[in-house]
Amino acid sequence: MLKLSAKHCFLLGFIFCVGLILSAFYFQFIGHLDPCPLCISQRLMVVAVGLVLLVAYLHAPGPRGIRNYAIVGGLVALVGASVSARHVWIQHLPADEVPACGPGLSYMFQYFPLSDTLKAMVTGTGDCAKADWSILGLSMPAWVLLCFLGLSAFSFAQVWNTTTRDISR
């Protein structure tokens, strides 16, 4: 059985995050699905998790550092999961309870106060209620929620990963 060191697990988690971001760009630029404010927030959280995992890989810390990176990575992924959960919740609201649609983010960043723009990115707008894509009955935010939960569990699991053997030998 192949046992990976925590360092290599952090690298795998980072590569997974890169894959998620590349998928988001594919759907945006090739599939022509414009991201809503919550989609942008989820992307930022994927990047944040990826950066934590990349730093953990590059730093190659000892056991205490591995534990710290694992906890930080897991917590950041849980924050991302909460954003995704909010998005899924908005998508399942009855039509009369969906928040009002807002202007695009570029317009909001240009003309709205930063606090209002950030609030829209975290709480969502009516644009976030549309489910333009699904597979196996799950919308994209639901899949991203599952990915965040998986990344969180994978990151937290490194707390107990005591494999120190380098697989490149």
Secondary structure, DSSP 8 states (H G I E B T S, - for coil): -----HHHHHHHHHHHHHHHHHHHHIIIIIS-----HHHHHHHHHHHHHHHHHHHHHHH---HHHHHHHHHHHHHHHHHHHHHHHHHHHHHTS-GGGS------HHHHHHHS-HHHHHHHHHH--GGGG----EETTEEHHHHHHHHHHHHHHHHHHGGG------TT-
